[in-house]
Amino acid sequence: NHKESKLVNFEKENFIG
């Protein structure tokens, strides 16, 4: 699922940022 991947990427970026 592309949406799921985007959500995980967003969470990862949020965690790093």
OpenMM code with the backbone's topology and positions (N, CA, C; nanometers):
from openmm import Vec3, app, unit

residues = "ASN HIS LYS GLU SER LYS LEU VAL ASN PHE GLU LYS GLU ASN PHE ILE GLY".split()
positions = [
    Vec3(0.0856, -0.1201, 0.0000),
    Vec3(0.0000, 0.0000, 0.0000),
    Vec3(0.0885, 0.1242, 0.0000),
    Vec3(0.0708, 0.2085, -0.0971),
    Vec3(0.1521, 0.3303, -0.1059),
    Vec3(0.1194, 0.4257, 0.0093),
    Vec3(-0.0090, 0.4326, 0.0439),
    Vec3(-0.0508, 0.5227, 0.1529),
    Vec3(0.0163, 0.4809, 0.2836),
    Vec3(0.0192, 0.3487, 0.3075),
    Vec3(0.0798, 0.2997, 0.4312),
    Vec3(0.2274, 0.3366, 0.4355),
    Vec3(0.2952, 0.3184, 0.3220),
    Vec3(0.4380, 0.3506, 0.3156),
    Vec3(0.4589, 0.4988, 0.3455),
    Vec3(0.3714, 0.5825, 0.2904),
    Vec3(0.3836, 0.7267, 0.3117),
    Vec3(0.3636, 0.7579, 0.4605),
    Vec3(0.2687, 0.6901, 0.5217),
    Vec3(0.2402, 0.7143, 0.6629),
    Vec3(0.3622, 0.6757, 0.7472),
    Vec3(0.4218, 0.5613, 0.7165),
    Vec3(0.5401, 0.5171, 0.7916),
    Vec3(0.6532, 0.6174, 0.7714),
    Vec3(0.6700, 0.6638, 0.6475),
    Vec3(0.7754, 0.7608, 0.6189),
    Vec3(0.7506, 0.8884, 0.6978),
    Vec3(0.6262, 0.9316, 0.7055),
    Vec3(0.5920, 1.0530, 0.7799),
    Vec3(0.6245, 1.0348, 0.9283),
    Vec3(0.5876, 0.9189, 0.9823),
    Vec3(0.6149, 0.8932, 1.1240),
    Vec3(0.7654, 0.8897, 1.1481),
    Vec3(0.8405, 0.8279, 1.0568),
    Vec3(0.9857, 0.8199, 1.0714),
    Vec3(1.0458, 0.9603, 1.0683),
    Vec3(1.0011, 1.0421, 0.9732),
    Vec3(1.0535, 1.1780, 0.9616),
    Vec3(1.0189, 1.2577, 1.0876),
    Vec3(0.8967, 1.2397, 1.1356),
    Vec3(0.8536, 1.3106, 1.2552),
    Vec3(0.9396, 1.2698, 1.3743),
    Vec3(0.9719, 1.1420, 1.3813),
    Vec3(1.0526, 1.0910, 1.4926),
    Vec3(1.1939, 1.1499, 1.4857),
    Vec3(1.2506, 1.1533, 1.3643),
    Vec3(1.3865, 1.2062, 1.3473),
    Vec3(1.3855, 1.3580, 1.3672),
    Vec3(1.2859, 1.4240, 1.3060),
    Vec3(1.2795, 1.5688, 1.3118),
    Vec3(1.2455, 1.6136, 1.4526),
] * unit.nanometer
topology = app.Topology()
chain = topology.addChain("A")
for resn in residues:
    res = topology.addResidue(resn, chain)
    for name in ("N", "CA", "C"):
        topology.addAtom(name, app.Element.getBySymbol(name[0]), res)
